[in-house]
Amino acid sequence: MNSEELDKLKIVIEKSYPKIFKSAFFLGICTQDFCQDPVCLIQLSLAILLDKPLFFLIEKGTRIPKNLLRILQGYEFYEKNDRDSAKCAMLKLMRKANKLSMESDG
């Protein structure tokens, strides 16, 4: 990694950290390219280090590392290029996130 790439990643961290810090949970949209995208990996790492509940929308057919699946509080699969499928999966995730939030509030 050269210094220009490193500078770009530092900017990503500086922009992402406050948003992730303030968020109630982290929602990732996982496609075939997710695990190869340094920005996605940095944002996921920040969410993990900030102990945010993790939820993922996963494009069907995407290979997900087993360790990642283990730490997710919820995930749903959707069909690529199918808005209805993505919407349905997102609604299911939102229900899981709300339920988790209500349980943690006591």
TAUR-V923703 format. One record per helix or strand of 2 or more residues. SS is the DSSP state (~ for helix, > for strand). FROM is the first residue (numbers start at 1). LEN is the number of residues. If there is no record, write none. Layout:
ss=SS from=FROM len=LEN
ss=SS from=FROM len=LEN
This chain:
ss=~ from=3 len=20
ss=> from=25 len=6
ss=~ from=34 len=3
ss=~ from=38 len=12
ss=> from=53 len=7
ss=~ from=66 len=6
ss=> from=74 len=5
ss=~ from=83 len=23
